[in-house]
Amino acid sequence: MAVKRKLQLASFDDIKIVGINTPLADYKIAWHINKKLCLDLIRYTDIPIDGNEYSYFYYAAGERCNIYDLVALSRDHSSWMNLTPHVDYLLFIRNEITDERLSEIIRNLREIKGVAHAFLVEITKNLDPFLEKIELHEITIQEKLATRRDLEEVKKEMKEKKKKESGLQAEQTTP
């Protein structure tokens, strides 16, 4: 008899989403957010959805700290998701954050020249597929980064090994 297994997805209880309404280009809003919130959002591979690609920026503050994702919701007059009120970007904040810190982030976003509105987005079941796509994209990027780090470590070890070997050869040739 076949055993049915269910895939349990983690709930999105530890995520806060801030909607940002601005005409600023993705790289400009990311730069302003980095400056205003002392982050280091870096652009990674865009998220492909229905033949379009949407800008994606990521920053992890370290182990047991917040993770930030900035996602564009529109590209070339097409929109990934329509929210009311109108939203151009979503800033995802993962892991625990105090209400005071969240209010401070929203206040700082509103102070950015060119930001018309910044507000906390209520997470509903309708957002679950959207959140899953973001999380899957983030996991893919983290795997690529881990692979890149592993390759860099291997290259470093190979260089050190060559240095040791060349040093041993030099010692053997000197009288």
C-alpha positions in Angstrom: 0.0 0.0 0.0 1.4 3.4 -1.0 2.0 5.9 1.8 0.9 9.4 1.1 3.3 12.1 2.3 2.5 15.7 2.5 5.0 18.5 2.0 4.6 20.9 4.9 5.6 24.5 4.0 6.7 26.7 6.8 4.3 29.5 7.6 5.1 33.0 6.8 4.5 34.3 10.3 8.0 35.7 10.7 7.8 37.9 7.6 6.8 41.5 7.4 6.1 43.1 4.1 6.4 46.8 3.4 4.8 48.1 0.2 6.6 51.0 -1.5 5.0 53.3 -4.1 7.6 55.2 -6.1 8.6 56.0 -9.7 12.3 55.5 -8.9 14.2 52.9 -10.9 15.0 49.7 -9.1 18.7 50.5 -8.6 17.9 54.0 -7.3 15.4 52.8 -4.7 17.8 50.0 -3.6 20.6 52.6 -3.2 18.3 54.9 -1.2 17.1 52.0 1.0 20.7 50.9 1.6 21.7 54.5 2.6 18.7 55.2 4.7 18.5 51.8 6.5 22.2 51.0 6.6 21.7 47.8 4.5 23.6 46.3 1.7 20.9 45.2 -0.8 22.6 43.6 -3.8 20.9 42.9 -7.1 20.8 39.2 -8.0 19.2 37.3 -10.8 15.8 38.7 -11.7 12.7 36.6 -10.9 11.2 35.1 -14.1 7.4 35.1 -14.1 5.2 34.5 -17.2 7.8 35.6 -19.7 8.8 38.7 -17.8 11.7 39.2 -15.3 11.3 41.3 -12.2 14.1 42.9 -10.2 15.3 41.2 -7.1 17.7 42.5 -4.4 18.8 40.6 -1.3 20.6 41.3 1.9 21.2 39.0 4.9 22.3 40.8 8.1 24.0 37.6 9.4 23.0 34.5 11.3 20.0 35.0 13.5 19.4 38.5 12.1 17.0 39.9 9.6 17.0 39.0 5.9 15.8 41.6 3.4 14.4 41.1 -0.1 13.4 43.9 -2.4 11.2 42.9 -5.3 9.9 45.0 -8.1 6.3 44.3 -9.0 6.3 45.9 -12.5 8.5 45.7 -15.6 8.0 47.2 -19.0 4.3 48.1 -18.4 3.5 44.6 -17.1 2.7 43.9 -13.5 3.4 40.7 -11.5 0.8 41.4 -8.9 -1.7 44.2 -8.5 -2.2 45.4 -5.0 -4.5 48.1 -3.6 -3.2 50.7 -2.9 -0.8 50.7 -5.9 2.6 49.2 -5.0 5.8 49.3 -7.1 8.1 47.4 -4.8 7.8 45.1 -1.9 10.4 45.0 0.9 10.3 41.6 2.7 11.8 41.5 6.2 12.3 38.0 7.5 12.8 36.9 11.1 11.7 38.6 14.2 11.6 42.4 14.2 10.2 44.7 16.9 7.2 46.9 16.2 9.4 49.9 17.0 12.1 48.9 14.4 9.4 48.2 11.8 7.9 51.6 12.4 11.3 53.2 12.1 12.0 51.4 8.8 8.6 52.6 7.3 9.3 56.1 8.6 12.7 56.1 7.0 11.3 54.8 3.7 8.8 57.6 3.6 11.6 60.2 4.0 13.3 59.0 0.8 12.8 61.7 -1.9 10.6 60.1 -4.6 8.8 57.7 -2.4 5.1 58.6 -2.5 4.0 56.0 0.1 5.4 53.2 2.3 3.1 51.0 4.4 2.9 47.6 6.0 1.1 45.1 3.8 -1.2 42.6 5.5 -0.3 39.1 4.7 -3.2 37.1 3.4 -3.6 33.5 2.0 -3.7 35.2 -1.5 0.0 36.1 -1.0 1.2 32.6 -0.2 2.0 31.5 -3.8 3.8 34.9 -4.3 5.8 34.4 -1.1 6.6 30.8 -2.0 8.1 32.1 -5.4 10.2 34.7 -3.6 11.4 32.1 -1.1 12.3 29.6 -3.8 14.2 32.3 -5.7 16.1 33.2 -2.6 17.0 29.6 -1.9 18.3 29.2 -5.5 20.5 32.2 -5.1 21.8 31.0 -1.7 22.7 27.7 -3.2 24.6 29.4 -6.1 26.4 31.6 -3.5 27.4 28.6 -1.5 28.7 26.8 -4.6 30.7 29.9 -5.5 32.2 30.1 -2.0 33.1 26.5 -2.2 34.9 27.0 -5.5 36.7 30.0 -4.1 37.9 27.9 -1.1 39.1 25.1 -3.4 41.0 27.6 -5.6 42.6 29.1 -2.5 43.6 25.7 -1.2 45.1 24.8 -4.6 47.2 28.1 -4.6 48.5 27.4 -1.1 49.4 23.8 -2.1 51.3 25.1 -5.2 53.2 27.6 -3.0 54.1 24.8 -0.6 55.2 22.5 -3.4 57.3 25.3 -5.1 58.8 26.1 -1.7 59.8 22.4 -1.2 61.2 22.2 -4.7 63.3 25.3 -4.1 64.7 23.8 -0.8 65.6 20.6 -2.6 67.5 22.4 -5.4 69.5 24.6 -3.1 72.9 23.1 -1.9 
